[in-house]
């Protein structure tokens, strides 16, 4: 679908004739077919992740781009930074020491934008006809907020999934157990196994000694009072501990791989929920995004009767937690009270309602969200998009011209947000014509619409290649968006203040939006050049190009450093991609034009007699009234600070964030010059610096 002329001005020229391969040939050879990928992506929702957040209470700004909005990111970076820590010794600590929240800064801004979008979009009155996609989304959202109780329907849904929860349903065969998981995913788009928010909630409940009380309360709502649920509670908590440990160990960067579908029980369970035409697979294989975790689950939780019994009770508890904000005000309020967040119950419910609508009608919600981005921000987004493509092409062309040309062809086939943001409301209306304008409880409407939506994807032989509808939940995967939909999906919070504005200096635009777009392109390059069409890894010595392109050089040179950091294997590829794209961005014309300028007097602390930087008050970001006050040198510095700041958090595995800040960023062009570092400083590793 062609983008408007205004949005095309930042795109590169089309490749000239006579190339060795067309973009279609490259992508056809390197990536799976769209139809098959769409079909097998349904399967991956079994282990899909839905992060439920509690948005912060803020007001919609009246004038986007005001100094107070545009400076919010700068002020947050300034508050988080610790000037007493040298950026040359520990850049991550220098930037993130003051950030004590559990979420990353970008997640905090996402929560802020989520509330703004809900108030400004979904709570607007319906149109005069009341039958448009916008009206349907509005009506669903209002119905979800109405607090209507649907505990009986929730109980019925558990029975529909063959879950006898909160009591044990008796002997459970392996095929029936898998049937429950696959059925909830393929019939309703409900991931019935786990989510990051579920793990975080149970962990907090355990720490507050409220987990047993919460599970008992859920059990009594579904199964009634007057009986003991202690055995169920013990099995659920034991299963949660084991599964959380496995997720922490095996879940990481998505590593898509095809696996042979030799598991008869899995095949039978899938075919029970697919129409006959969709059971005629071209190959006996399925696509798995997290292979190690998938195998661990099948081996550890489906092999014995006792394991299946415990897992089925766990799934029942999870489904009740997952759907309770949509079905039971009583359970929702008590959950938030047990978490110590009673005042945030309404906000949590609204956030879950918003996520539910976005899962049912993702393209409609996306269209409403991006309508809030004005034409100046839209044009700026496409300018960044074009600059990033040029930067990646130029960075690769210095080492391998043929690879750079293939990259250009591949990038020309990639859109920015829903086919270059040119999807019209007419297209959206056609995509969601099946959404009924029905009465009843929200949970009833939710399950009906979800079932209708999933039915269109299961009947894969009737899906055209031009189908614009997105799969629920799986569209949250950057890997899926890039490899299947051929687009960089930019979340709306990265395209509005305080993270992005058309008047921002290019350094700030690149640190926030440019790096995100470039990482998605880097992910695509990785799968094109280092994976076969079946996603198998290509050995370095068999890479089909004549020279060792920059990817290989970075991989080989960075390996000793990465091994010394004891990184999880799943962190290796994203760190390498970060190294590649950060270096490419730093070599753009915007940065090179003023890179030779020395910092203004007082911008940096003086050096001692040995030429080493004396860190102290002089390393602190100075307060400013406008970003326009910053010198080019300070803007260079801000690029690195914001690039690292995006990865700050105070919980979980910190090895990848620290590696991005202390390895990938310092290894890019200009870091040591901007921060006046020397090869004797702690982070240097002697070989990764200029």
C-alpha positions as semicolon CSV with decimal commas, in nm:
position;residue;x (nm);y (nm);z (nm)
1;X;0,000;0,000;0,000
2;X;0,161;0,323;-0,113
3;X;0,240;0,590;0,140
4;X;0,127;0,951;0,085
5;X;0,370;1,169;-0,105
6;X;0,442;1,376;0,203
7;X;0,554;1,066;0,390
8;X;0,766;0,941;0,103
9;X;1,005;1,236;0,092
10;X;1,241;1,088;0,351
11;X;1,265;0,749;0,182
12;X;1,569;0,650;-0,021
13;X;1,565;0,643;-0,396
14;X;1,448;0,314;-0,539
15;X;1,737;0,084;-0,634
16;X;1,851;0,112;-0,991
17;X;1,790;-0,167;-1,241
18;X;2,039;-0,446;-1,286
19;X;2,082;-0,552;-0,925
20;X;2,194;-0,907;-0,866
21;X;1,873;-0,997;-0,682
22;X;1,539;-0,832;-0,631
23;X;1,409;-0,750;-0,286
24;X;1,146;-1,017;-0,334
25;X;1,410;-1,279;-0,413
26;X;1,623;-1,191;-0,110
27;X;1,333;-1,194;0,131
28;X;1,182;-1,504;-0,027
29;X;1,507;-1,694;0,019
30;X;1,577;-1,565;0,368
31;X;1,240;-1,544;0,540
32;X;0,946;-1,784;0,576
33;X;0,636;-1,744;0,364
34;X;0,385;-1,496;0,499
35;X;0,093;-1,738;0,495
36;X;0,275;-2,012;0,679
37;X;0,423;-1,765;0,924
38;X;0,081;-1,618;0,996
39;X;-0,053;-1,966;1,057
40;X;0,221;-2,094;1,284
41;X;0,231;-1,765;1,472
42;X;-0,106;-1,863;1,615
43;X;0,068;-2,150;1,789
44;X;0,318;-1,926;1,961
45;X;0,040;-1,749;2,149
46;X;0,041;-2,053;2,376
47;X;0,343;-1,895;2,539
48;X;0,264;-1,533;2,452
49;X;0,341;-1,255;2,691
50;X;0,096;-0,985;2,790
51;X;0,251;-0,725;3,017
52;X;-0,025;-0,564;3,221
53;X;0,075;-0,224;3,352
54;X;-0,070;0,024;3,597
55;X;-0,052;0,364;3,424
56;X;0,049;0,672;3,613
57;X;-0,215;0,938;3,675
58;X;-0,126;1,237;3,461
59;X;-0,317;1,497;3,266
60;X;-0,321;1,536;2,892
61;X;-0,087;1,819;2,798
62;X;-0,258;2,109;2,626
63;X;0,037;2,217;2,415
64;X;0,256;1,933;2,297
65;X;0,617;2,035;2,271
66;X;0,608;2,294;2,546
67;X;0,938;2,334;2,726
68;X;0,801;2,158;3,032
69;X;0,708;1,855;2,820
70;X;1,012;1,850;2,595
71;X;1,246;1,884;2,892
72;X;1,089;1,601;3,093
73;X;1,320;1,337;2,943
74;X;1,624;1,560;2,995
75;X;1,521;1,625;3,356
76;X;1,469;1,254;3,424
77;X;1,812;1,169;3,285
78;X;1,964;1,445;3,495
79;X;1,797;1,317;3,813
80;X;1,901;0,959;3,747
81;X;2,266;1,031;3,668
82;X;2,531;1,001;3,939
83;X;2,816;1,244;3,862
84;X;3,034;1,088;4,132
85;X;3,073;0,776;3,913
86;X;3,301;0,823;3,616
87;X;3,130;0,743;3,283
88;X;3,459;0,585;3,178
89;X;3,456;0,338;3,467
90;X;3,091;0,230;3,481
91;X;2,865;0,409;3,237
92;X;2,556;0,210;3,341
93;X;2,595;0,313;3,704
94;X;2,681;0,669;3,604
95;X;2,348;0,694;3,416
96;X;2,116;0,463;3,612
97;X;2,220;0,501;3,977
98;X;1,921;0,721;4,057
99;X;1,659;0,516;3,871
100;X;1,499;0,294;4,137
101;X;1,176;0,194;3,963
102;X;1,108;-0,166;3,866
103;X;1,019;-0,073;3,507
104;X;1,251;0,089;3,257
105;X;1,206;0,461;3,183
106;X;1,054;0,379;2,845
107;X;0,797;0,156;3,015
108;X;0,712;0,440;3,253
109;X;0,657;0,675;2,958
110;X;0,449;0,405;2,790
111;X;0,224;0,385;3,096
112;X;0,185;0,763;3,089
113;X;0,091;0,762;2,720
114;X;-0,149;0,473;2,774
115;X;-0,364;0,672;3,015
116;X;-0,360;0,975;2,788
117;X;-0,471;0,765;2,492
118;X;-0,750;0,598;2,687
119;X;-0,888;0,930;2,807
120;X;-0,851;1,108;2,474
121;X;-0,960;0,830;2,239
122;X;-1,160;0,542;2,379
123;X;-1,372;0,753;2,615
124;X;-1,493;0,984;2,338
125;X;-1,865;0,954;2,255
126;X;-1,971;0,723;1,974
127;X;-2,052;0,861;1,632
128;X;-2,403;0,921;1,500
129;X;-2,439;0,573;1,346
130;X;-2,263;0,384;1,622
131;X;-2,146;0,108;1,387
132;X;-1,795;0,216;1,287
133;X;-1,483;0,039;1,410
134;X;-1,414;0,338;1,635
135;X;-1,763;0,313;1,783
136;X;-1,727;-0,060;1,839
137;X;-1,399;-0,011;2,024
138;X;-1,554;0,270;2,230
139;X;-1,857;0,060;2,321
140;X;-1,644;-0,238;2,420
141;X;-1,423;-0,020;2,638
142;X;-1,714;0,148;2,816
143;X;-1,879;-0,190;2,872
144;X;-1,557;-0,324;3,022
145;X;-1,542;-0,032;3,265
146;X;-1,904;-0,078;3,375
147;X;-1,809;-0,321;3,655
148;X;-2,072;-0,577;3,553
149;X;-2,008;-0,907;3,732
150;X;-1,955;-1,214;3,511
151;X;-1,832;-1,477;3,759
152;X;-2,080;-1,732;3,621
153;X;-1,947;-1,684;3,268
154;X;-1,590;-1,710;3,398
155;X;-1,682;-2,039;3,562
156;X;-1,841;-2,157;3,237
157;X;-1,530;-2,061;3,039
158;X;-1,311;-2,272;3,268
159;X;-1,540;-2,568;3,203
160;X;-1,523;-2,499;2,830
161;X;-1,145;-2,535;2,855
162;X;-1,194;-2,864;3,045
163;X;-1,052;-2,715;3,362
164;X;-1,219;-2,841;3,677
165;X;-1,055;-2,564;3,876
166;X;-1,041;-2,506;4,167
167;X;-1,078;-2,883;4,218
168;X;-0,877;-3,148;4,041
169;X;-1,055;-3,278;3,731
170;X;-0,929;-3,635;3,781
171;X;-0,687;-3,816;3,554
172;X;-0,561;-3,589;3,277
173;X;-0,414;-3,741;2,963
174;X;-0,131;-3,563;2,789
175;X;-0,334;-3,491;2,476
176;X;-0,621;-3,344;2,681
177;X;-0,379;-3,127;2,877
178;X;-0,228;-2,991;2,554
179;X;-0,580;-2,954;2,415
180;X;-0,660;-2,708;2,695
181;X;-0,356;-2,493;2,618
182;X;-0,399;-2,498;2,242
183;X;-0,775;-2,447;2,262
184;X;-0,754;-2,134;2,474
185;X;-0,502;-1,991;2,229
186;X;-0,646;-2,094;1,893
187;X;-1,012;-2,051;1,985
188;X;-0,998;-1,733;2,194
189;X;-0,649;-1,583;2,165
190;X;-0,606;-1,620;2,542
191;X;-0,252;-1,716;2,652
192;X;-0,334;-1,960;2,929
193;X;0,008;-2,039;3,070
194;X;0,195;-1,735;3,200
195;X;0,277;-1,368;3,161
196;X;0,537;-1,141;3,314
197;X;0,269;-0,950;3,505
198;X;0,131;-1,273;3,655
199;X;0,476;-1,374;3,773
200;X;0,535;-1,029;3,923
201;X;0,197;-1,029;4,097
202;X;0,240;-1,372;4,254
203;X;0,593;-1,283;4,364
204;X;0,466;-0,969;4,535
205;X;0,175;-1,158;4,693
206;X;0,416;-1,417;4,833
207;X;0,640;-1,146;4,976
208;X;0,341;-0,980;5,138
209;X;0,215;-1,320;5,260
210;X;-0,112;-1,274;5,074
211;X;-0,075;-1,535;4,797
212;X;-0,271;-1,811;4,972
213;X;-0,548;-1,571;5,068
214;X;-0,578;-1,443;4,710
215;X;-0,589;-1,793;4,558
216;X;-0,844;-1,906;4,815
217;X;-1,062;-1,606;4,738
218;X;-1,049;-1,685;4,365
219;X;-1,132;-2,050;4,435
220;X;-1,434;-1,959;4,647
221;X;-1,572;-1,730;4,377
222;X;-1,554;-2,014;4,122
223;X;-1,607;-2,327;4,336
224;X;-1,800;-2,194;4,633
225;X;-1,724;-2,181;5,004
226;X;-1,731;-2,457;5,262
227;X;-1,441;-2,669;5,137
228;X;-1,066;-2,669;5,165
229;X;-0,853;-2,560;4,871
230;X;-0,520;-2,600;5,049
231;X;-0,387;-2,879;4,825
232;X;-0,470;-2,678;4,515
233;X;-0,298;-2,370;4,655
234;X;0,015;-2,568;4,742
235;X;0,035;-2,718;4,392
236;X;-0,019;-2,382;4,223
237;X;0,253;-2,209;4,425
238;X;0,494;-2,499;4,375
239;X;0,431;-2,495;4,002
240;X;0,472;-2,118;3,993
241;X;0,811;-2,139;4,163
242;X;0,935;-2,403;3,919
243;X;0,800;-2,231;3,607
244;X;0,934;-1,890;3,712
245;X;1,278;-2,044;3,754
246;X;1,260;-2,200;3,407
247;X;1,143;-1,873;3,251
248;X;1,427;-1,684;3,414
249;X;1,673;-1,944;3,285
250;X;1,543;-2,007;2,933
251;X;1,336;-1,704;2,830
252;X;1,520;-1,427;2,655
253;X;1,572;-1,280;2,311
254;X;1,327;-1,447;2,065
255;X;1,514;-1,711;1,869
256;X;1,268;-1,827;1,602
257;X;1,322;-2,185;1,488
258;X;1,121;-2,445;1,302
259;X;1,083;-2,776;1,482
260;X;0,955;-3,103;1,348
261;X;0,604;-3,169;1,470
262;X;0,673;-3,529;1,565
263;X;0,481;-3,495;1,891
264;X;0,162;-3,686;1,811
265;X;-0,027;-3,549;2,111
266;X;0,056;-3,191;2,012
267;X;-0,051;-3,255;1,654
268;X;-0,382;-3,409;1,765
269;X;-0,448;-3,122;2,006
270;X;-0,386;-2,863;1,734
271;X;-0,599;-3,038;1,474
272;X;-0,891;-3,051;1,716
273;X;-0,912;-2,673;1,691
274;X;-0,835;-2,623;1,322
275;X;-1,069;-2,651;1,022
276;X;-0,998;-2,940;0,787
277;X;-0,836;-2,719;0,524
278;X;-0,582;-2,586;0,772
279;X;-0,473;-2,934;0,879
280;X;-0,306;-2,993;0,542
281;X;0,027;-2,842;0,635
282;X;0,290;-2,811;0,361
283;X;0,548;-2,945;0,607
284;X;0,529;-3,128;0,938
285;X;0,683;-2,844;1,133
286;X;0,589;-2,550;1,352
287;X;0,757;-2,221;1,435
288;X;0,865;-2,167;1,796
289;X;0,993;-1,831;1,920
290;X;1,149;-1,961;2,243
291;X;1,266;-2,313;2,170
292;X;1,452;-2,388;2,493
293;X;1,160;-2,279;2,709
294;X;0,916;-2,469;2,487
295;X;1,114;-2,792;2,519
296;X;1,157;-2,745;2,891
297;X;0,782;-2,707;2,931
298;X;0,700;-3,020;2,731
299;X;0,964;-3,228;2,909
300;X;0,903;-3,102;3,261
301;X;0,530;-3,035;3,284
302;X;0,354;-3,281;3,053
303;X;0,547;-3,606;3,096
304;X;0,384;-3,745;3,413
305;X;0,035;-3,756;3,559
306;X;0,146;-3,568;3,870
307;X;0,311;-3,294;3,662
308;X;0,004;-3,251;3,442
309;X;-0,225;-3,242;3,746
310;X;-0,020;-2,966;3,906
311;X;0,009;-2,774;3,579
312;X;-0,365;-2,791;3,511
313;X;-0,445;-2,642;3,850
314;X;-0,187;-2,374;3,784
315;X;-0,344;-2,292;3,446
316;X;-0,687;-2,262;3,606
317;X;-0,556;-2,011;3,860
318;X;-0,381;-1,817;3,585
319;X;-0,693;-1,795;3,365
320;X;-0,896;-1,664;3,660
321;X;-0,628;-1,400;3,729
322;X;-0,605;-1,310;3,359
323;X;-0,981;-1,264;3,304
324;X;-1,086;-1,140;3,648
325;X;-1,035;-0,767;3,562
326;X;-1,283;-0,823;3,278
327;X;-1,529;-1,028;3,483
328;X;-1,514;-0,955;3,855
329;X;-1,479;-0,620;4,025
330;X;-1,463;-0,806;4,357
331;X;-1,153;-1,007;4,262
332;X;-0,986;-0,709;4,097
333;X;-1,020;-0,481;4,399
334;X;-0,906;-0,751;4,640
335;X;-0,607;-0,836;4,419
336;X;-0,489;-0,476;4,420
337;X;-0,548;-0,451;4,795
338;X;-0,346;-0,768;4,852
339;X;-0,069;-0,618;4,639
340;X;-0,075;-0,306;4,855
341;X;-0,206;-0,099;4,564
342;X;-0,569;-0,052;4,661
343;X;-0,580;0,306;4,533
344;X;-0,479;0,189;4,185
345;X;-0,758;-0,066;4,134
346;X;-0,953;0,150;3,889
347;X;-0,639;0,233;3,693
348;X;-0,542;-0,133;3,674
349;X;-0,887;-0,232;3,549
350;X;-0,882;0,044;3,287
351;X;-0,537;-0,067;3,171
352;X;-0,652;-0,428;3,138
353;X;-0,964;-0,318;2,953
354;X;-0,748;-0,117;2,714
355;X;-0,521;-0,417;2,656
356;X;-0,825;-0,635;2,591
357;X;-0,963;-0,397;2,327
358;X;-0,619;-0,367;2,167
359;X;-0,606;-0,747;2,149
360;X;-0,950;-0,772;1,989
361;X;-0,910;-0,484;1,743
362;X;-0,537;-0,403;1,730
363;X;-0,543;-0,217;1,400
364;X;-0,839;0,001;1,504
365;X;-0,674;0,092;1,833
366;X;-0,346;0,159;1,652
367;X;-0,527;0,390;1,409
368;X;-0,688;0,587;1,691
369;X;-0,360;0,609;1,881
370;X;-0,160;0,737;1,587
371;X;-0,428;0,992;1,501
372;X;-0,291;1,175;1,805
373;X;0,044;1,224;1,630
374;X;0,032;1,550;1,434
375;X;0,170;1,594;1,085
376;X;0,495;1,751;1,207
377;X;0,578;1,450;1,426
378;X;0,475;1,216;1,144
379;X;0,708;1,388;0,898
380;X;0,987;1,382;1,158
381;X;0,934;1,008;1,210
382;X;0,981;0,941;0,838
383;X;1,289;1,162;0,831
384;X;1,442;0,954;1,112
385;X;1,333;0,637;0,930
386;X;1,512;0,749;0,614
387;X;1,824;0,864;0,799
388;X;1,852;0,532;0,981
389;X;1,832;0,340;0,654
390;X;2,103;0,559;0,503
391;X;2,320;0,517;0,813
392;X;2,296;0,138;0,810
393;X;2,366;0,127;0,438
394;X;2,668;0,358;0,463
395;X;2,810;0,177;0,766
396;X;2,797;-0,159;0,588
397;X;2,914;-0,026;0,252
398;X;3,249;0,070;0,405
399;X;3,329;-0,297;0,459
400;X;3,119;-0,487;0,203
401;X;2,952;-0,318;-0,095
402;X;2,758;-0,623;-0,211
403;X;2,609;-0,685;0,132
404;X;2,516;-0,318;0,163
405;X;2,328;-0,333;-0,168
406;X;2,136;-0,640;-0,052
407;X;2,054;-0,456;0,271
408;X;1,921;-0,162;0,073
409;X;1,693;-0,388;-0,129
410;X;1,562;-0,552;0,186
411;X;1,504;-0,221;0,364
412;X;1,310;-0,085;0,066
413;X;1,051;-0,357;0,127
414;X;0,993;-0,256;0,491
415;X;0,725;-0,011;0,600
416;X;0,691;0,210;0,905
417;X;0,381;0,134;1,112
418;X;0,091;-0,034;0,932
419;X;0,218;-0,009;0,577
420;X;0,377;0,335;0,610
421;X;0,087;0,463;0,819
422;X;-0,134;0,476;0,509
423;X;-0,400;0,226;0,619
424;X;-0,729;0,412;0,593
425;X;-1,033;0,396;0,817
426;X;-1,220;0,234;0,528
427;X;-0,971;-0,053;0,537
428;X;-1,004;-0,079;0,914
429;X;-1,384;-0,089;0,885
430;X;-1,362;-0,382;0,645
431;X;-1,115;-0,563;0,868
432;X;-1,345;-0,549;1,171
433;X;-1,687;-0,584;1,014
434;X;-1,730;-0,913;1,201
435;X;-1,721;-0,740;1,541
436;X;-2,084;-0,748;1,657
437;X;-2,270;-0,464;1,827
438;X;-2,412;-0,698;2,088
439;X;-2,552;-0,663;2,437
440;X;-2,455;-0,846;2,753
441;X;-2,155;-0,851;2,983
442;X;-1,816;-0,747;2,856
443;X;-1,666;-1,092;2,909
444;X;-1,937;-1,240;2,688
445;X;-1,866;-0,981;2,419
446;X;-1,491;-1,032;2,458
447;X;-1,504;-1,410;2,411
448;X;-1,744;-1,380;2,117
449;X;-1,532;-1,125;1,931
450;X;-1,208;-1,307;2,014
451;X;-1,348;-1,635;1,885
452;X;-1,467;-1,471;1,561
453;X;-1,131;-1,305;1,508
454;X;-0,928;-1,620;1,568
455;X;-1,152;-1,815;1,330
456;X;-1,035;-1,600;1,039
457;X;-0,672;-1,688;1,110
458;X;-0,726;-2,058;1,165
459;X;-0,880;-2,093;0,821
460;X;-0,544;-2,022;0,660
461;X;-0,642;-2,121;0,305
462;X;-0,893;-1,836;0,298
463;X;-0,648;-1,570;0,413
464;X;-0,526;-1,352;0,131
465;X;-0,173;-1,216;0,117
466;X;-0,317;-0,864;0,145
467;X;-0,498;-0,930;0,473
468;X;-0,422;-0,633;0,698
469;X;-0,560;-0,777;1,021
470;X;-0,310;-0,843;1,295
471;X;-0,299;-1,146;1,518
472;X;-0,394;-1,069;1,879
473;X;-0,108;-1,053;2,130
474;X;0,157;-1,190;1,892
475;X;0,179;-0,844;1,731
476;X;0,358;-0,732;2,048
477;X;0,658;-0,924;1,915
478;X;0,904;-0,703;1,727
479;X;1,038;-1,014;1,555
480;X;0,693;-1,105;1,423
481;X;0,622;-0,752;1,304
482;X;0,949;-0,737;1,111
483;X;0,971;-1,088;0,962
484;X;0,602;-1,145;0,887
485;X;0,439;-0,804;0,845
486;X;0,751;-0,641;0,695
487;X;0,721;-0,331;0,908
488;X;0,885;-0,151;1,194
489;X;0,609;-0,105;1,448
490;X;0,683;0,212;1,646
491;X;0,486;0,233;1,973
492;X;0,298;0,559;2,001
493;X;0,480;0,665;2,320
494;X;0,804;0,681;2,117
495;X;0,644;0,928;1,876
496;X;0,498;1,187;2,115
497;X;0,643;1,410;2,390
498;X;0,828;1,377;2,615
499;X;1,024;1,119;2,415
500;X;0,984;1,262;2,065
501;X;0,901;1,595;1,907
502;X;0,970;1,748;1,567
503;X;1,171;2,030;1,728
504;X;1,404;1,796;1,916
505;X;1,775;1,795;1,823
506;X;1,862;1,505;1,594
507;X;2,078;1,352;1,867
508;X;1,775;1,306;2,090
509;X;1,557;1,180;1,805
510;X;1,819;0,921;1,718
511;X;1,871;0,811;2,079
512;X;1,498;0,741;2,126
513;X;1,339;0,661;1,790
514;X;1,636;0,611;1,561
515;X;1,794;0,344;1,780
516;X;1,462;0,158;1,805
517;X;1,411;0,157;1,427
518;X;1,773;0,062;1,364
519;X;1,752;-0,230;1,607
520;X;1,453;-0,370;1,417
521;X;1,647;-0,344;1,091
522;X;1,947;-0,508;1,256
523;X;1,722;-0,791;1,364
524;X;1,606;-0,838;1,006
525;X;1,965;-0,838;0,875
526;X;2,059;-1,100;1,129
527;X;1,787;-1,335;1,004
528;X;1,862;-1,264;0,638
529;X;2,237;-1,316;0,654
530;X;2,284;-1,560;0,940
531;X;1,975;-1,778;0,926
532;X;1,846;-2,003;0,650
533;X;1,486;-1,999;0,528
534;X;1,412;-2,253;0,801
535;X;1,582;-2,029;1,063
536;X;1,883;-2,256;1,108
537;X;2,205;-2,077;1,202
538;X;2,458;-2,037;0,920
539;X;2,821;-2,094;1,035
540;X;3,044;-1,790;0,998
541;X;3,274;-1,963;0,752
542;X;2,979;-2,049;0,526
543;X;2,838;-1,697;0,499
544;X;2,765;-1,666;0,131
545;X;2,928;-1,327;0,073
546;X;3,285;-1,274;-0,039
547;X;3,398;-1,054;0,248
548;X;3,338;-1,070;0,620
549;X;3,073;-0,803;0,652
550;X;3,055;-0,582;0,958
551;X;2,818;-0,814;1,144
552;X;3,076;-1,092;1,140
553;X;3,359;-0,858;1,236
554;X;3,164;-0,731;1,537
555;X;3,065;-1,082;1,637
556;X;3,420;-1,210;1,629
557;X;3,583;-0,907;1,794
558;X;3,323;-0,877;2,068
559;X;3,319;-1,243;2,166
560;X;3,601;-1,232;2,429
561;X;3,441;-0,930;2,595
562;X;3,098;-1,092;2,602
563;X;3,233;-1,416;2,743
564;X;3,403;-1,222;3,022
565;X;3,064;-1,078;3,118
566;X;2,904;-1,423;3,160
567;X;2,607;-1,321;2,946
568;X;2,305;-1,542;2,894
569;X;2,333;-1,688;2,539
570;X;2,006;-1,519;2,440
571;X;2,165;-1,179;2,512
572;X;2,447;-1,226;2,265
573;X;2,260;-1,138;1,945
574;X;2,078;-0,826;2,077
575;X;2,402;-0,690;2,219
576;X;2,578;-0,736;1,887
577;X;2,291;-0,569;1,703
578;X;2,303;-0,278;1,948
579;X;2,677;-0,244;1,882
580;X;2,621;-0,241;1,508
581;X;2,335;0,010;1,496
582;X;2,482;0,247;1,755
583;X;2,805;0,270;1,562
584;X;2,613;0,325;1,238
585;X;2,399;0,604;1,385
586;X;2,705;0,780;1,528
587;X;2,856;0,796;1,180
588;X;2,564;0,981;1,017
589;X;2,614;1,323;0,862
590;X;2,423;1,486;1,149
591;X;2,678;1,368;1,401
592;X;2,988;1,404;1,187
593;X;2,914;1,766;1,097
594;X;2,988;1,893;1,446
595;X;3,191;1,609;1,596
596;X;3,519;1,800;1,564
597;X;3,405;2,089;1,780
598;X;3,555;2,106;2,124
599;X;3,326;2,142;2,426
600;X;3,252;2,491;2,545
601;X;3,438;2,621;2,848
602;X;3,295;2,474;3,165
603;X;3,105;2,199;2,987
604;X;3,348;1,940;3,121
605;X;3,571;1,926;3,427
606;X;3,942;2,000;3,388
607;X;4,199;1,726;3,343
608;X;4,469;1,652;3,595
609;X;4,842;1,654;3,525
610;X;4,827;1,309;3,363
611;X;4,556;1,413;3,122
612;X;4,292;1,205;3,301
613;X;3,949;1,349;3,358
614;X;3,875;1,468;3,711
615;X;3,517;1,354;3,770
616;X;3,302;1,558;4,006
617;X;3,041;1,830;3,988
618;X;3,152;1,920;3,637
619;X;3,023;1,591;3,497
620;X;2,666;1,668;3,597
621;X;2,412;1,773;3,335
622;X;2,353;2,144;3,371
623;X;1,996;2,270;3,412
624;X;1,856;2,429;3,098
625;X;1,535;2,609;3,009
626;X;1,534;2,481;2,652
627;X;1,705;2,201;2,464
628;X;1,816;2,462;2,213
629;X;2,063;2,592;2,475
630;X;2,271;2,275;2,451
631;X;2,594;2,291;2,255
632;X;2,674;2,030;1,985
633;X;2,917;1,866;2,226
634;X;2,652;1,842;2,496
635;X;2,409;1,696;2,244
636;X;2,663;1,425;2,157
637;X;2,688;1,349;2,523
638;X;2,310;1,348;2,563
639;X;2,280;1,088;2,286
640;X;2,487;0,840;2,487
641;X;2,316;0,923;2,815
642;X;1,964;0,875;2,677
643;X;2,066;0,560;2,487
644;X;2,177;0,403;2,815
645;X;1,897;0,558;3,022
646;X;1,637;0,366;2,820
647;X;1,770;0,041;2,971
648;X;1,776;0,144;3,340
649;X;1,578;-0,066;3,586
650;X;1,621;-0,204;3,937
651;X;1,492;-0,561;3,907
652;X;1,575;-0,874;3,710
653;X;1,877;-0,982;3,510
654;X;2,094;-0,675;3,462
655;X;2,362;-0,834;3,243
656;X;2,216;-0,720;2,910
657;X;2,140;-0,357;3,015
658;X;2,486;-0,326;3,168
659;X;2,645;-0,473;2,856
660;X;2,460;-0,229;2,629
661;X;2,575;0,066;2,841
662;X;2,928;-0,056;2,920
663;X;3,020;-0,243;2,600
664;X;2,801;-0,150;2,302
665;X;2,781;0,224;2,365
666;X;3,149;0,282;2,453
667;X;3,257;0,079;2,149
668;X;3,070;0,311;1,911
669;X;3,237;0,601;1,738
670;X;3,293;0,907;1,951
671;X;3,222;0,784;2,304
672;X;3,577;0,804;2,432
673;X;3,624;1,145;2,269
674;X;3,302;1,288;2,412
675;X;3,365;1,166;2,767
676;X;3,745;1,211;2,751
677;X;3,814;0,847;2,835
678;X;4,152;0,678;2,808
679;X;4,262;0,319;2,755
680;X;4,348;0,281;3,121
681;X;3,991;0,334;3,240
682;X;3,794;0,047;3,389
683;X;3,556;-0,017;3,097
684;X;3,810;-0,012;2,821
685;X;3,909;-0,376;2,768
686;X;4,192;-0,210;2,568
687;X;4,066;-0,334;2,228
688;X;3,716;-0,191;2,194
689;X;3,801;0,178;2,199
690;X;3,927;0,435;1,956
